[in-house]
Amino acid sequence: MNRKAGGMRAILNRSIIGAFLGLSLWCAAAPQPARLPVEVPFNRSAGSGDPLFFMVQLTDGSPLTFLLDTGASVTTLDSSLEKKLGDCLGRQTVEYSTGGKNAIRIYKNPGLYVGGVELKLGKRVWVDDVTHRFNYIPPLLGVLGMDCLQRYCVQLDFVRRKMLFADPEHLSRSMPGKPFRLTVTQGQAYVDENLLGLRGARTIIDSSYGNDGGLSGRLFEQEVQNGKQMWSRGLTVRESCFRSGAFGGETYTNLLLWDHSRTRDPAMNAVGLRFLARHLVTFNFPKRTMYLKQTSVGPLVDKDAEQAAKFLKNLKQAGELPGWSRDDHGENVQGRYVAGFYADTYPISLLIDIQKQGDQAVYHYAVEQLSHESPWRIRKAYQTDQSGRMVEEYPVR
């Protein structure tokens, strides 16, 4: 305080300039937010019978179809890719939740990319026969596990069929949906709720489950005794459809659940993709929170497949479906995508199989839609016997 005023002004000016320059230097040197993969489309059929898959690239740009699996602790690549991975670092025996043990191989992380941005993974990946273990079209060449997912906030939009990798540190304070606390243990995520609305029932979130989930043997039998079961199938592992259930205070209908009493973990409860697909789902794994915004009380419907089936039904009612008359009755046995798997991609091509009542033959219809505005059309129609042998091919317009 004994300095002269002029000197004080000079000191203040230098301090201000120094502070400004320091701020500029600090801003220039401040770490920039890590680049995040762009929003990516996933398959149209995700959550309505199929798992969720999307495109990933290797360092050399090779496109790979990957499954999103919140129940897998480590990212796994198909054995067909081994020649691109360098030296094997060892082997390890693992036991899958679906049953059975297998000796997987361990390799250094080769680098996986989405939209040109490298995903954060662990240092190692596993290699196994992914393609044949899941047996889907298109063939799956990898499983993206929690060693990657737990580093991100991942949002799944089943209405738009899009997946977003978000920055967990820069989210809106008002996240869409109800929050559920996640516990991540040994690369698997759990909540303290289950599909009966019970609090404190430890439940794994496993997106590789094709149905709504599963219940411990005790709880499953309790629901059967309460008369909520509409139908059941399966001998080794029982699968039943229940009229209703609850989760987080919300009610849901037509829940397809497995009985875990004869599985490796009979006390396990699970939530699967068919249930998750009834919501806008946000997994903020670093913040250990899952947000669910209910978009449907009942199961998700694949609108494109539904429209294709309706197109064939209309032809049948008009007497124009090859191999069928107006008076024939039957049911859709199976429908699967052949092309146009991902949201917003055309043409869409499906193969729909239908069986007549009292007839062992199966009628196959390859149908396609060239654009969103185009009408559906039949490309090929044929009949096979119960052994799959071609019986007859029908002319189409």
Helices and strands as residue ranges (DSSP letters): H 5-29, E 40-41, E 53-58, E 63-68, E 76-78, G 79-84, E 90-95, E 101-108, E 112-114, E 117-118, E 124-128, H 130-134, E 142-144, H 146-149, E 153-157, E 162-166, E 178-181, E 183-185, E 188-193, E 199-205, E 213-215, H 217-225, E 229-233, E 239-247, E 250-259, G 260-262, E 269-271, H 273-276, E 279-284, E 289-294, H 303-317, E 330-339, E 348-356, E 362-369, E 377-384, E 390-394
